[in-house]
Amino acid sequence: MVHKANLGFDASVRLDQRIGHGHCRSDMTQSNEEFSNLSFEDALKRLEAIVQKLESGDVPLDKSIDLYSEGDRLRAQCQARLESAQARIEKISLGKDGQASGTAPFDAG
């Protein structure tokens, strides 16, 4: 299970360190529609692959900027999906007898 805190496995920080925050190009490598069709797991795998490419140092600057932009959009999509899933999770409350007595909103913190 991937926790919200582990989502980016510091990917956004590592991406920022690689090429700097806020440098995005308009010629995106994938459209937002293509991202929305990816499962959470596929989006996370793609994000991990992007981080590995950027960390290798073997990618030209223009391609690095494109990859950073793609990675940032993937990170945002994964984060939104995790937050949505977390909002739907409920914690089961147990009574004194150990039996389920109700539910309460899940608190990850």
C-alpha positions, 0 to 999 in steps of 0.5 A: 500500500502506498501512503500519501507521505510516500507518494512522491518518494521525494520525487518532486524534491528530486525533480526540483533538484535536477532542473529547478522548480517551475520550468515547464515547457508548453510542448508536453510529452503526454496530454492530460487526457493520456494521464487520466487514462493511466491507473494509479499504479501505471502513473506511479511507475511512469513517475519512477521511470522519469525520476530515474532518467533525470537522476542518471544525468544522461538526458539533454536539458530540453528533454529534462524539462519535458520530463520534469513537466510530465513528472509534475503532472503525474505526481499531481494526478497520483496525489489527487487519486490518493486524497480521493481514496483516503476520503472514502476510507472509514475506520471501524470503531469497536465496542467494549465487547470487541464487536464493530460498533460503527465507523468514523472518518479515517485519520492518516495523521 
